[in-house]
Amino acid sequence: MERKIKRAAYLLLVRRHNYPGVREWELEKYLGRNYMEVLDKLGDILSKIGLEIKVVNIREGDREIKHFIVVPERRVREEVGGSIFRSDEAAVLAIAVSLIISSENMRVPRGEIIELAKTKLPEYRVERALNKFLRLKYLVEDGEYIKLGLRSYLELDIDMLFQQFTSSLRGVETVSHGEDQEES
């Protein structure tokens, strides 16, 4: 079992593909059918040093499940270093993510993100930030559309954001603009 735990750690820590992480079928191939038991034991070891194994269901192609090692504690990330984004870049990411999770098919035209963001920021900054997030894989281009990338699923709690977004919409009522008002 110790050998399998070491192999699992290697698979999760060493980047062997274009993206980090390990696919479920790879874990089964290298660790056997009881790979979840091995991951649980590795997770216990990693939790002692402040890491955890995160499972992400990626919506690319045939929807595969991948496993990653992440730093779950925000406090630790803040102690190590500040944010890697400027506030205007973070605003563009927030706008893009909110538009994407509010869309029906989890993708939005690039122009729609730019139009909304440039109401608050200069267009050149919006373009630069959007290109940065595409390069860093927070966002992914799908033709003329943009959808969430792997790093968004890893570093952002998309399910929580989606729940908060939908729960905030439940209380919103449509407002009539003068149709029901009495004429004076």
Secondary structure per residue as TSV (DSSP state, phi and psi in degrees):
chain	resnum	aa	ss	phi	psi
A	1	M	-	360.0	-37.8
A	2	E	H	-60.4	-38.3
A	3	R	H	-64.8	-39.8
A	4	K	H	-68.3	-35.5
A	5	I	H	-65.1	-42.3
A	6	K	H	-63.8	-41.4
A	7	R	H	-64.8	-40.8
A	8	A	H	-63.3	-42.6
A	9	A	H	-61.3	-42.7
A	10	Y	H	-61.5	-46.4
A	11	L	H	-60.0	-38.7
A	12	L	H	-80.4	-30.6
A	13	L	H	-88.8	-35.3
A	14	V	S	-93.3	124.5
A	15	R	-	-77.3	120.1
A	16	R	-	-115.4	-10.0
A	17	H	S	-123.4	-170.7
A	18	N	S	-64.8	-35.3
A	19	Y	S	-110.4	152.8
A	20	P	S	-72.9	172.6
A	21	G	S	93.0	171.7
A	22	V	E	-128.8	135.9
A	23	R	E	-77.0	155.9
A	24	E	H	-60.9	-40.4
A	25	W	H	-67.0	-29.8
A	26	E	H	-69.2	-40.1
A	27	L	H	-61.3	-43.8
A	28	E	H	-65.2	-37.3
A	29	K	H	-65.4	-45.6
A	30	Y	H	-90.7	-21.9
A	31	L	H	-114.3	-14.3
A	32	G	-	96.9	178.6
A	33	R	T	-67.6	-23.2
A	34	N	T	-91.8	33.1
A	35	Y	H	-62.2	-28.8
A	36	M	H	-65.7	-36.2
A	37	E	H	-65.6	-41.8
A	38	V	H	-63.4	-43.5
A	39	L	H	-65.0	-35.8
A	40	D	H	-62.3	-43.8
A	41	K	H	-68.2	-39.3
A	42	L	H	-64.7	-39.0
A	43	G	H	-60.4	-38.1
A	44	D	H	-63.1	-41.6
A	45	I	H	-66.5	-44.9
A	46	L	H	-66.8	-32.7
A	47	S	H	-64.7	-24.4
A	48	K	T	-68.2	-23.6
A	49	I	T	-110.9	15.5
A	50	G	T	83.8	21.7
A	51	L	-	-115.6	163.6
A	52	E	E	-147.8	161.4
A	53	I	E	-96.0	125.0
A	54	K	E	-110.6	136.0
A	55	V	E	-105.3	128.2
A	56	V	E	-126.5	130.7
A	57	N	E	-93.1	103.7
A	58	I	E	-85.8	131.6
A	59	R	-	-93.7	56.3
A	60	E	S	-122.1	127.7
A	61	G	T	63.0	-115.4
A	62	D	T	-94.8	31.0
A	63	R	-	46.4	87.7
A	64	E	E	-105.8	156.0
A	65	I	E	-102.7	131.2
A	66	K	E	-124.7	152.5
A	67	H	E	-115.8	138.1
A	68	F	E	-136.6	157.3
A	69	I	E	-100.9	127.9
A	70	V	E	-131.7	164.0
A	71	V	-	-98.8	105.4
A	72	P	-	-79.3	-23.0
A	73	E	-	-88.2	117.1
A	74	R	H	-61.0	-37.4
A	75	R	H	-56.8	-43.1
A	76	V	H	-65.3	-43.4
A	77	R	H	-63.3	-37.0
A	78	E	H	-71.6	-33.9
A	79	E	H	-68.8	-36.3
A	80	V	H	-71.9	-39.7
A	81	G	-	-174.2	162.6
A	82	G	-	-75.4	-169.4
A	83	S	-	-70.3	147.8
A	84	I	S	-91.3	0.3
A	85	F	S	-117.2	145.8
A	86	R	-	-74.5	162.4
A	87	S	H	-64.5	-36.4
A	88	D	H	-69.3	-33.5
A	89	E	H	-67.4	-42.6
A	90	A	H	-62.3	-35.5
A	91	A	H	-64.8	-41.5
A	92	V	H	-63.7	-42.4
A	93	L	H	-63.1	-42.1
A	94	A	H	-62.2	-41.6
A	95	I	H	-64.0	-46.1
A	96	A	H	-62.5	-47.6
A	97	V	H	-63.5	-43.2
A	98	S	H	-65.5	-38.9
A	99	L	H	-66.1	-41.1
A	100	I	H	-66.8	-46.9
A	101	I	H	-72.7	-17.7
A	102	S	H	-89.9	-8.0
A	103	S	S	-80.9	160.4
A	104	E	T	-68.2	-40.4
A	105	N	T	-112.0	20.5
A	106	M	S	59.4	35.1
A	107	R	E	-153.5	149.3
A	108	V	E	-137.5	143.7
A	109	P	E	-60.8	140.6
A	110	R	H	-56.2	-41.0
A	111	G	H	-61.8	-32.9
A	112	E	H	-66.8	-40.2
A	113	I	H	-64.4	-45.2
A	114	I	H	-63.2	-44.8
A	115	E	H	-60.9	-44.1
A	116	L	H	-68.9	-43.6
A	117	A	H	-69.2	-32.8
A	118	K	T	-77.0	-2.8
A	119	T	T	-72.9	-19.6
A	120	K	T	-116.4	-21.5
A	121	L	S	-131.7	155.4
A	122	P	-	-62.3	144.3
A	123	E	H	-59.9	-37.4
A	124	Y	H	-64.1	-34.0
A	125	R	H	-70.9	-37.9
A	126	V	H	-63.0	-48.6
A	127	E	H	-59.7	-45.5
A	128	R	H	-62.6	-45.1
A	129	A	H	-65.8	-42.7
A	130	L	H	-61.7	-43.1
A	131	N	H	-64.2	-36.8
A	132	K	H	-62.7	-44.8
A	133	F	H	-71.1	-27.4
A	134	L	H	-70.1	-42.6
A	135	R	H	-65.2	-38.3
A	136	L	T	-83.4	0.3
A	137	K	T	69.4	24.4
A	138	Y	S	-76.5	-30.9
A	139	L	E	-128.7	154.4
A	140	V	E	-133.6	136.3
A	141	E	E	-83.9	135.9
A	142	D	E	-129.9	82.4
A	143	G	T	71.0	-125.0
A	144	E	T	-89.7	0.9
A	145	Y	E	-101.8	160.1
A	146	I	E	-123.8	136.2
A	147	K	E	-132.1	172.1
A	148	L	E	-67.6	140.4
A	149	G	-	-99.2	178.7
A	150	L	H	-57.9	-44.8
A	151	R	H	-66.4	-28.9
A	152	S	H	-63.8	-42.8
A	153	Y	H	-67.8	-31.8
A	154	L	H	-77.5	-46.1
A	155	E	H	-98.7	-16.4
A	156	L	S	-112.7	147.3
A	157	D	-	-89.9	83.2
A	158	I	H	-61.6	-41.2
A	159	D	H	-60.9	-43.5
A	160	M	H	-65.1	-42.9
A	161	L	H	-62.0	-42.3
A	162	F	H	-64.1	-43.5
A	163	Q	H	-63.5	-43.1
A	164	Q	H	-65.2	-39.4
A	165	F	H	-65.4	-47.2
A	166	T	H	-69.6	-35.6
A	167	S	H	-69.7	-30.9
A	168	S	H	-72.3	-25.1
A	169	L	H	-79.3	-21.1
A	170	R	H	-62.5	-33.8
A	171	G	T	-86.0	-4.7
A	172	V	-	-83.0	126.8
A	173	E	-	-108.6	152.5
A	174	T	-	-73.0	137.4
A	175	V	-	-105.0	128.6
A	176	S	-	-83.3	144.3
A	177	H	S	-110.2	72.9
A	178	G	S	92.2	-5.6
A	179	E	S	-71.3	-38.5
A	180	D	S	-97.6	3.8
A	181	Q	S	-81.3	145.9
A	182	E	-	-76.3	145.8
A	183	E	-	-82.5	142.1
A	184	S	-	-107.8	360.0
